[in-house]
């Protein structure tokens, strides 16, 4: 496959349509969640993940991995959600980092918010797709994510674990 420097008209329309759909759907779902449930999408995501976890508790590192958030963003969101009394941070028996625990207030909020959010996702996404469309989106999603994984594992300029050039290894400096 050759790397072309431009998209043809059909590709451009498809790409821009996709970007608009993601932006508009995200915006609309965020507004519904905020207006109807009084919470942000990041709060919803944290509370939902904790509500599904055993004991409504997860290590902060697990939350970072599952959300894909940078440590600073997760820390800010945990502090913000903690100030609202929706979660607490407690010492972990297994790591030096704390665990996040869903409070009773947090559980009550996610339990109240989930039905409205699910209805919005159903009506604005799944009902519009139908079963065939859902299967197609699922297949496309898996294909794109697989390609992205392969790209990141290969010659991606964003890799931080790329093999070091010969002579650049700290171990080689020690041995010399």
C-alpha positions in Angstrom: 0.0 0.0 0.0 1.4 3.4 -0.9 1.1 6.4 1.3 -0.8 9.0 -0.6 -0.7 12.6 0.6 -4.3 13.4 -0.1 -7.7 11.9 0.2 -10.0 11.5 -2.8 -13.4 13.2 -2.6 -15.2 10.1 -1.4 -12.6 9.4 1.3 -12.7 13.1 2.4 -16.5 12.9 2.7 -16.3 9.7 4.6 -13.6 10.9 7.0 -15.3 14.2 7.6 -18.7 12.6 8.1 -17.2 10.1 10.6 -15.5 13.0 12.5 -18.7 15.0 12.5 -20.8 12.0 13.7 -18.4 11.2 16.6 -18.3 14.9 17.6 -22.0 15.5 17.4 -23.0 12.2 19.1 -20.4 12.8 21.9 -21.6 16.4 22.4 -25.3 15.4 22.5 -24.7 12.5 24.9 -22.6 14.7 27.1 -25.3 17.4 27.2 -28.0 14.9 28.1 -25.9 13.4 30.8 -25.1 16.8 32.3 -28.6 18.2 32.1 -30.6 15.0 33.1 -28.2 13.5 35.6 -26.0 16.3 36.8 -22.7 14.6 35.9 -19.9 14.7 33.3 -19.0 11.8 31.0 -15.7 11.3 32.9 -17.6 11.1 36.2 -20.0 8.7 34.6 -17.2 6.5 33.3 -15.4 6.4 36.7 -18.6 5.6 38.6 -19.8 3.0 36.1 -16.4 1.2 36.2 -16.4 1.2 40.0 -20.0 0.1 40.2 -19.2 -2.9 38.1 -16.1 -3.8 40.1 -16.0 -6.3 43.0 -16.7 -4.4 46.2 -17.1 -1.3 44.1 -13.3 -0.8 44.4 -10.5 -0.7 41.8 -6.8 0.1 42.0 -6.0 3.5 40.5 -3.6 1.9 38.1 -6.5 -0.3 36.8 -8.6 2.8 36.3 -5.8 4.5 34.4 -5.4 1.5 32.1 -9.1 1.0 31.5 -9.9 4.6 30.8 -6.7 5.3 28.8 -6.3 8.6 30.6 -3.0 10.2 31.4 -2.1 10.0 35.1 -2.6 13.8 35.6 -6.1 13.6 34.0 -7.1 10.7 36.2 -5.7 12.3 39.3 -7.7 15.5 38.6 -10.8 13.5 37.9 -10.5 11.4 41.0 -10.0 14.6 43.1 -13.0 16.3 41.5 -15.2 13.3 41.9 -13.9 12.8 45.5 -14.8 16.4 46.4 -18.3 15.6 45.3 -18.3 12.7 47.8 -18.9 10.2 45.0 -15.7 8.2 45.5 -13.0 7.9 48.1 -9.4 6.9 47.9 -8.1 4.3 50.3 -4.8 2.6 50.9 -4.3 -0.5 48.8 -3.1 -3.7 50.3 -1.4 -4.7 47.1 0.3 -1.6 45.7 1.8 1.7 46.8 -1.0 3.5 44.9 -4.4 3.9 46.4 -7.6 2.2 45.4 -10.7 4.2 44.3 -13.9 3.1 46.1 -17.4 4.1 45.1 -19.3 5.7 48.0 -23.0 5.3 48.7 -23.6 8.7 47.2 -21.7 7.7 44.1 -23.6 4.4 43.8 -26.9 6.2 44.1 -25.9 8.7 41.5 -24.8 6.1 38.9 -27.8 3.9 39.6 -30.1 6.9 38.9 -28.1 8.1 35.9 -27.5 4.8 34.1 -31.1 4.2 32.8 -31.4 7.7 31.3 -27.9 7.4 29.7 -28.6 3.9 28.4 -31.9 5.1 26.8 -30.1 8.0 25.1 -27.4 5.6 23.7 -30.1 3.2 22.6 -32.1 5.8 20.8 -29.3 7.8 19.3 -27.0 4.9 18.3 -28.3 1.3 18.4 -31.9 1.9 17.2 -30.6 4.0 14.3 -28.1 1.3 13.3 -30.4 -1.7 13.6 -28.9 -5.2 14.0 -27.1 -5.2 10.6 -25.6 -1.8 11.2 -24.6 -2.8 14.7 -22.8 -5.9 13.3 -21.1 -3.7 10.6 -19.9 -1.1 13.1 -18.7 -3.8 15.4 -16.7 -5.4 12.6 -15.3 -2.0 11.5 -14.4 -1.1 15.0 -12.5 -4.3 15.5 -10.7 -3.9 12.2 -9.6 -0.4 12.9 -8.5 -1.1 16.4 -6.5 -4.2 15.2 -4.8 -2.0 12.6 -4.1 0.7 15.2 -2.6 -1.9 17.5 -0.4 -3.3 14.7 0.7 0.3 13.7 1.6 1.1 17.3 3.5 -2.2 17.7 5.4 -1.5 14.5 7.2 1.6 13.2 5.1 4.2 14.9 6.8 7.5 15.7 4.8 7.6 19.0 6.4 4.5 20.4 8.3 5.1 23.6 9.6 1.6 23.9 11.4 1.4 20.6 14.6 -0.5 20.6 17.6 1.6 21.4 20.2 2.3 18.8 23.5 0.4 19.4 25.7 2.4 21.7 22.7 4.2 23.3 22.0 1.6 25.9 22.9 2.5 29.5 23.9 -1.1 30.0 26.6 -0.7 27.3 27.9 2.4 29.0 28.3 0.4 32.3 30.2 -2.4 30.5 32.7 -0.2 28.7 
